[in-house]
Amino acid sequence: MGQKVVRFSDLSGKIVEDGELVRIVVTQHPALQDGPVEIEAAPAELAAIDDKAIDVVSFEVFAPDEEPRTVVMPLAEFDKLATDDPMDVVLKAAKKSYAKPARAKSTGEPKVNYGSLEHAGKPHRGKVNDAEKQIIRDHFDQVNERLAAEGLRVLDLADAEIVSRYGLEELAAERAGAVKPAEVAAVTPAVTATDDDAVNEE
């Protein structure tokens, strides 16, 4: 005798055909305490989400003597915080925020964040992300000094593979244009014999 698995919507409790279930991952909600959760629902129960969806902004607040906190608010309300220039102007003029320190692995060992000035440029098998490339472009000499001090290979702008991996084409061109070929001229002064230099043999 065959068996049929019956699935229910977490939203309505109604039976939903197995092939029609929609998986929903809730990443932020006041009721969440241990990270994202998954729920399942019928497609019809989500028909209105596009009409009710709003543009939001997610940002982190780092206040003195306080734990960092994440805030999510409507885009329109966030834009109102800028009272001098429009918010889009403020954001375009803002300095780049590099990747946050990586979380620890499940083994308890800290995960190396190559998008930080402390580790950028170190040899690794993973893909070089934009944060690491930017750090290296902005602090190229400092990164190389650290690599050399740690006994690691330095980033050679004459190495095509290094230049391509870290996106250093523009920097390599600039450095190459600034270095002029050495002009070494070997000059041998001519020696002219004079009467005083002549040696008379009698």
Summary of the structure (lengths in Angstrom):
residues: 202
radius of gyration: 32.6
end to end distance: 134.6
largest distance: 134.6
contacts: 352
relative contact order: 0.06
helix: 29%
strand: 14%
